[in-house]
Amino acid sequence: MQIKRLNYLSLVTPVLIGMVLMGVMRWFEQSLVVNILVGYPLLVYFGFYYGRELIDHRTLRSTLDVIGGIPGVLVATFTLAFWMIPRWVDASLAHLNIALIKYLCLILLVGFSLGCSWSRMHFITKAVLKIEFLTMLFRLGWIYMISPDRLCNNYLLGEQVLLGKSLLAIGFLLMIVLCLPLFVAERDDQGLENPKLT
Amino acid sequence: MKLWLSGLLSLCITAAGLFVLAAGTHGYSVWTEEGQRRWQATNHPQQLPLFEWRNQHHEERSLATLNKPIVLLDFIYTSCPTVCQLMGYEFGRLQTLLKEKQLDHSVQLLSISFDAERDTPATMAEYLKRYRANTAHWEGGVVEDKGRLSELLEHLGVVVLPDGQGGYVHNAAFYLVYEGRVISIFDRDQLQLILESIEALGQVI
């Protein structure tokens, strides 16, 4: 499905899905592990999916050529970093308005801008991002696993340790997945097929 | 042209991102909600909401009836097997130190229970006895009005979670209250700092 033309009807589905997702998030947030490992990725992927579709839209192309790419990735990185700060995770649990801002940020500023940017990035930039994401998983996992104090007031220490271990496990799995292409005989030249920024 | 614009935009976004992160952490110093409470207490002390408690002698009490300018407040539940016992022990030590420095007459130690279901003036009396509390300067209280209790806990950012084994997990801290405002929040191992702050306040009084 590609949105070639922007019409109001094509906006209804994403808005509806977004609202349902935000409702479900409140439920996910009861557990730290589900909140971070299911809720966050779900919101980001939702934005990412629609962002990727917009990339072909003709009237937006020239704007996206400037915004998409590195600027979009930077917006996503800073926004995600902000909403990973324990203080703001706690604040979004305590106040509904902060929670709504968080959901919108994760959908639009993280997911959507990544979606707009991903395919127009050089494959080296993509590789750097993947590695950076991987190391972030390890770093965060380690911090959450060994921290003797509760970082979020709303969650138990046991859950924090479990999140740390899960992040490390996901990191290892992802590392294997990302390294697999290295052992495949044919070179993966996908990034070079997209010479817009090269 | 477009590449140049993208680069400029990237720089602006990085600057804005660093600025937002700095604003959200008070200059990269506050990362947790606990840190935020401490920062707020030190920089913008706020008036505590009104609350009354019933002390170990079954007397109705409030901050106004304490008649002491400095109050050191903590939150406990008496059936707690771990942290609250340590806090009681620390209060006991503090009580001795304050007496040595002859500050005990201007400082009230106050242990409030957040377990309104199980704690009573009798269990509070037992808790105080366990740490040889001098009840003239250290009292325990049960807040009977649940609305007031949750308002107080929320105001101070005390989050109480059931631990699944009949007890609670809660953030343990000492709240230094001066003229009805929380002016500092301390960890339970910061006895020396607490003493220094009280001494500094004693000179003001």
Interface residues (C-beta under 8 A of the other chain):
Chain A: D65 V66 I67 G69 I70 P71 L74 V75 T77 F78 T79 A81 F82 I85 P86 R87 W88 D90 A91 R150 L151 C152 N153 N154 Y155 L156 L157 L197
Chain B: K2 L3 L5 S6 G7 L9 S10 I13 T14 A16 G17 L18 V20 L21 G24 T25 V30 W31 T32 E33 E34 G35 Q36 G157 V159 L161 D163 V169 N171
